[in-house]
Amino acid sequence: MLHFTLIEKKQLTHDVFELIFQWENEINMKPGQFITFILDSIWWRAYSVLESKWNTISFIVKKRETDNGWRWWSAYICDLKVWDIIKWVWPAGHFTLKENSKNKLFIWTWTWLVPLYNQILWSIEQKQECKLTLVFWVRTLKDTFYIEKFEEIQKKYPNFDFTILLSKEKSELYQKWYVTDFLSLENIESFEEYYICWAPAMIDSTVEKLKKLWVDEENIFLERY
């Protein structure tokens, strides 16, 4: 059993936090894997890794209401203070990026961004010669985060692009759509692989739409939460 120390904490929205932890040694992991935190010595909870840099590792966590008893762990983690210590076990998970040059579409909402962001960074760092497009869907403008980071990556790496969709609010900046509205032959024709991290029901509807657009299921990679 290992120990992380929280070294930085930032609130991204009213209920979403970025947390950066440090360990004493280098952390090696595959793009898209998760870390399992051990809470109160008996509870285990897995969180996908946002970014790993030598001995630091970062996460984005959505803080749930404390009256939602079975998700109390999100409040526990988001309420940690800088220099607090938390126990964890080594990275695991099979939702990892394929090492090829196929054009990739990443689909997510809210904190389900995390493993996909990690995969995109790894692809860029490895100089994979492929198109990387991220589709970010949330309800309202106040739910968005990391937009400046996406813009920085886009300016620096021409093979990366992103689309922001809002389902419950009109905006001059972004389209008012659901992900399934975005998925059309015209919008997906240049992609060969699809990476989706989401709740089971939303994943099922997205996969169903992709299959109707003649996407082979073997090219769709999923992480259900």
C-alpha positions, 0 to 999 in steps of 0.5 A, spaced: 500 500 500 502 506 497 501 514 499 500 520 495 500 527 498 496 532 495 500 538 493 495 542 489 488 543 489 483 547 484 476 548 483 474 548 476 466 549 477 461 549 482 462 542 483 468 540 480 475 539 482 482 538 480 487 535 485 494 534 484 498 528 488 505 527 489 509 520 490 516 519 492 518 515 486 516 515 478 509 513 476 509 509 470 502 507 467 498 506 460 494 512 457 487 511 460 488 507 466 486 508 473 488 509 480 484 506 486 484 510 492 483 507 499 478 511 504 478 510 511 482 503 510 476 499 508 473 503 502 476 502 495 474 507 489 477 508 482 479 514 479 482 515 472 488 519 471 488 525 468 496 526 467 502 523 470 509 527 470 514 523 473 512 523 481 506 527 480 499 525 478 493 529 477 485 527 477 479 531 476 473 529 481 466 531 481 463 532 488 457 529 489 452 531 494 453 528 501 446 526 502 447 521 496 450 516 501 453 511 496 457 516 493 460 520 499 467 518 497 467 524 492 466 529 497 471 525 502 476 526 496 474 533 494 475 536 501 482 533 502 487 539 504 493 540 501 499 536 504 493 531 506 495 524 505 491 518 502 493 511 500 492 508 493 494 502 489 498 501 483 495 503 476 490 498 473 485 498 467 484 496 460 481 502 457 488 504 454 489 508 447 491 503 441 498 505 439 497 506 431 496 512 426 488 511 426 484 518 426 481 518 433 474 521 436 474 522 443 467 523 446 465 525 453 461 529 458 464 532 465 469 528 469 469 522 464 474 527 460 479 524 465 482 518 461 480 521 454 485 527 456 490 522 458 490 518 452 490 525 447 496 527 451 500 521 450 498 520 443 501 528 442 507 526 446 508 520 442 508 524 436 502 519 433 501 521 426 493 521 426 487 526 427 485 527 434 478 530 436 475 531 442 467 532 443 465 535 450 458 535 452 455 538 458 448 541 460 450 549 461 456 554 460 457 554 467 459 546 467 465 547 462 472 547 464 479 546 461 477 550 455 483 554 455 487 548 456 484 545 449 485 551 446 493 551 448 493 544 445 490 546 439 494 552 437 500 548 438 498 541 435 494 542 428 492 534 429 488 536 435 481 539 435 475 539 439 468 541 439 463 543 445 456 542 446 451 544 450 444 540 451 440 545 456 443 552 454 444 556 448 450 560 447 454 564 442 460 560 443 457 553 442 452 549 439 446 547 443 446 539 441 447 532 444 452 528 442 448 523 438 445 529 434 453 531 433 454 524 430 452 524 423 456 521 417 459 528 415 462 529 422 465 522 423 467 520 416 474 521 417 475 517 424 477 510 424 477 509 432 472 511 437 473 512 445 468 513 449 467 514 457 461 515 460 455 512 464 452 506 461 446 508 458 449 514 455 454 509 452 449 504 449 445 510 446 452 513 443 454 506 440 447 504 437 448 511 433 455 509 431 453 502 429 447 505 425 452 510 421 456 503 419 461 504 424 464 497 426 464 495 433 471 493 434 473 500 433 469 502 439 473 502 445 469 504 452 469 505 459 463 505 463 462 508 470 
